Structure formats: structure tokens, C-alpha cells
Amino acid sequence: MAIQRKVFAGGVVALGVGLAFLLRGIGLDIGTGGSGPGESQTETTSKTDGDIMADLSNDPQVIPMSPEKRPEANPLPDTSQLLTVIVEERHYLWGTNDAEPIPVQDIALADIIEKARQTQGNEQGIRVRIFHKGSALPSAENELMAALREAGLSETDIYFEQRVYEPPQS
């Protein structure tokens, strides 16, 4: 019986300490070394707002919140030489010109044709690269190829990637 009482008493003490830390976590300082009665939190700090701001201005991890020029999250790819299109279901995505393109934004078929006409071609003479996701419908691919041919692009101007495109994981 004596061992059971000690275990029970130890459990009650542990529960009390845990409850005190829990209440402290939500802002109530109960016996955990917080401010005492009549003592405010502002009296215990010795730094002024000016001191804190001076410390923060010297901290290399602080990022200024001023309206400076920021780089665009997804800058639009250069299409002077090459246009990359990714077919997804029935619509088209404008992709970067990287070896593994990254979709940037949706693009209409008319815009694809306009940009394709303005491209010069890369070192291999390719002006438009077409990738297709697993969800791409063949009718959307065929419509794109037909529109590019009607716009005056030859078979050698168009590179159609045969493998299914999987976007890179970020």
C-alpha cells in the first residue's frame, strides 16, 4: 500500500507540474517564475523600443519591409529563340526553356501561334518544343500541331517530346 501511495503522489505532482506548464503556455504564469503580484511585465524589461530596434537593425536575418524592387516570382521565359509549350488536358501551359521545363502560366493557342512566328530558333533550328503531361488529350496535341503548321512552321521547326512530361518536384 505504501508503494501505491508514493506512485499516486508522484503522479499528482507530475500532473500539477504539467498543468502549470500548460497554463503558462497559454499566458497564465502560475508558480513558474513569472511576474509576481503588483509587478508588471514592462517593469522587468530594461530595453526600450529604441534599443530593440537598434538590435534588429544589426541582425543579418532581419529583412526590410520597404517597397524595394523584388524579382518576379515566375518571370516569363524568353521566346526570342525558343517557345516551350506543355499540353495538359485540353489547354496549354507556357513553360521555361530549361531541359526540364517548368510551367509558368496558361497560354492560349492564338498566343502560342503569335509567339511561335516571332521565334528565331535555337542552335538546332527548333523554334517550338512541345511536351505533354499524362493527362493531355490527343485532340489538343493535334490541334496545336495543325495550328503551328498552318502558321508556317515546318516539321524541323517543331520538337515534339515523345515521353510523358512530369513537372520537376520543388
Wavefront OBJ file of the C-alpha trace (Angstrom):
o trace
v 0.000 0.000 0.000
v 2.823 2.407 0.775
v 4.302 1.990 -2.715
v 0.918 2.709 -4.325
v 0.585 5.949 -2.317
v 4.067 7.094 -3.397
v 3.293 6.329 -7.037
v -0.047 8.127 -6.752
v 1.580 11.138 -5.044
v 4.307 11.250 -7.700
v 1.652 11.143 -10.413
v -0.259 14.008 -8.804
v 2.935 16.115 -8.575
v 3.828 15.374 -12.210
v 0.280 16.249 -13.284
v 0.466 19.525 -11.338
v 3.791 20.495 -12.935
v 2.491 19.584 -16.401
v -0.673 21.622 -15.809
v 1.407 24.622 -14.674
v 3.485 24.487 -17.868
v 0.340 24.103 -19.957
v -1.268 27.146 -18.347
v 1.990 29.070 -18.763
v 1.944 28.193 -22.459
v -1.410 29.941 -22.887
v -0.288 33.031 -20.985
v -1.045 32.266 -17.347
v 2.097 32.319 -15.166
v 1.178 30.088 -12.248
v 4.135 29.430 -9.990
v 6.633 29.150 -12.831
v 8.782 32.168 -12.099
v 6.621 34.699 -13.903
v 5.711 38.139 -12.624
v 4.524 38.311 -9.077
v 1.521 40.269 -7.799
v 1.867 44.003 -8.340
v 4.811 43.533 -10.681
v 4.101 44.265 -14.341
v 5.887 42.695 -17.294
v 7.066 46.083 -18.614
v 8.910 46.833 -15.361
v 11.055 43.719 -15.667
v 12.464 44.587 -19.094
v 15.308 47.035 -19.245
v 15.427 47.611 -23.008
v 13.444 50.367 -24.624
v 11.798 50.158 -28.026
v 14.720 52.104 -29.469
v 17.203 49.545 -28.085
v 15.224 46.694 -29.579
v 15.039 48.402 -32.999
v 18.794 49.065 -32.898
v 19.423 45.378 -32.158
v 17.150 44.337 -35.004
v 18.826 46.683 -37.487
v 22.159 44.942 -36.811
v 20.664 41.453 -37.160
v 21.518 39.971 -40.586
v 18.387 37.811 -40.572
v 16.009 40.772 -40.469
v 14.550 41.515 -43.885
v 13.495 45.120 -44.514
v 9.832 45.648 -45.310
v 10.389 48.624 -47.614
v 8.884 48.574 -51.103
v 12.078 47.757 -52.987
v 12.268 46.084 -56.372
v 11.760 42.387 -55.914
v 12.417 39.782 -58.576
v 9.258 38.373 -60.104
v 8.206 35.027 -58.704
v 7.857 33.476 -62.138
v 9.484 35.652 -64.781
v 8.197 34.907 -68.255
v 10.601 32.894 -70.387
v 12.491 34.453 -73.287
v 10.836 33.450 -76.557
v 13.226 35.159 -78.963
v 14.756 31.799 -79.900
v 12.539 29.075 -78.480
v 8.986 28.645 -77.218
v 8.160 25.781 -74.851
v 4.567 24.576 -74.598
v 3.232 21.939 -72.209
v -0.083 20.299 -73.121
v -2.292 19.486 -70.143
v -5.752 18.040 -70.738
v -7.337 20.436 -73.289
v -5.256 23.525 -72.508
v -1.692 24.717 -72.911
v 0.928 25.945 -70.436
v 3.823 28.248 -71.227
v 6.994 26.611 -69.965
v 10.548 27.687 -69.272
v 13.220 26.812 -71.823
v 15.139 24.599 -69.392
v 15.968 20.976 -70.235
v 13.146 20.036 -67.869
v 10.674 22.898 -68.361
v 8.710 24.398 -65.507
v 5.145 25.552 -66.253
v 4.845 29.313 -65.809
v 1.303 30.196 -66.831
v -1.592 29.227 -69.072
v -1.301 30.325 -72.689
v -3.971 30.430 -75.396
v -3.499 28.755 -78.766
v -3.599 32.138 -80.550
v -0.790 33.430 -78.301
v 1.270 30.309 -78.982
v 0.967 30.888 -82.732
v 1.877 34.579 -82.382
v 4.963 33.823 -80.277
v 5.992 30.887 -82.484
v 6.042 33.150 -85.545
v 8.388 35.555 -83.728
v 10.922 32.936 -82.582
v 14.291 32.669 -84.364
v 15.105 29.070 -83.449
v 17.818 27.639 -81.217
v 21.160 26.111 -82.310
v 19.354 23.056 -83.728
v 16.809 25.191 -85.569
v 13.969 24.277 -83.208
v 11.500 27.098 -82.662
v 8.794 25.339 -80.607
v 9.154 22.496 -78.105
v 6.024 20.616 -77.136
v 5.783 18.486 -74.008
v 2.657 16.635 -72.887
v 1.516 15.560 -69.462
v -0.149 12.200 -68.936
v -3.491 13.998 -68.806
v -3.014 15.622 -72.249
v -5.712 14.824 -74.738
v -4.516 13.794 -78.213
v -7.038 16.199 -79.767
v -5.336 19.142 -78.011
v -1.919 17.973 -79.225
v -3.189 17.524 -82.792
v -4.889 20.921 -82.736
v -1.638 22.560 -81.629
v 0.459 20.786 -84.276
v -2.030 21.678 -87.032
v -2.135 25.343 -85.960
v 1.682 25.548 -85.929
v 1.890 24.045 -89.429
v -0.772 26.461 -90.690
v 1.296 29.305 -89.206
v 4.180 28.300 -91.472
v 6.358 26.249 -89.142
v 7.898 23.145 -90.697
v 8.419 19.723 -89.112
v 12.044 20.661 -88.367
v 10.909 23.822 -86.513
v 8.829 21.786 -84.056
v 10.173 19.341 -81.489
v 7.513 17.054 -80.003
v 8.788 15.234 -76.882
v 7.510 11.651 -77.043
v 7.853 10.795 -73.376
v 5.197 11.866 -70.888
v 6.223 15.054 -69.115
v 6.319 15.056 -65.329
v 6.943 18.512 -63.811
v 10.010 18.748 -61.560
v 9.293 18.498 -57.844
v 10.057 21.677 -55.946
l 1 2 3 4 5 6 7 8 9 10 11 12 13 14 15 16 17 18 19 20 21 22 23 24 25 26 27 28 29 30 31 32 33 34 35 36 37 38 39 40 41 42 43 44 45 46 47 48 49 50 51 52 53 54 55 56 57 58 59 60 61 62 63 64 65 66 67 68 69 70 71 72 73 74 75 76 77 78 79 80 81 82 83 84 85 86 87 88 89 90 91 92 93 94 95 96 97 98 99 100 101 102 103 104 105 106 107 108 109 110 111 112 113 114 115 116 117 118 119 120 121 122 123 124 125 126 127 128 129 130 131 132 133 134 135 136 137 138 139 140 141 142 143 144 145 146 147 148 149 150 151 152 153 154 155 156 157 158 159 160 161 162 163 164 165 166 167 168 169 170
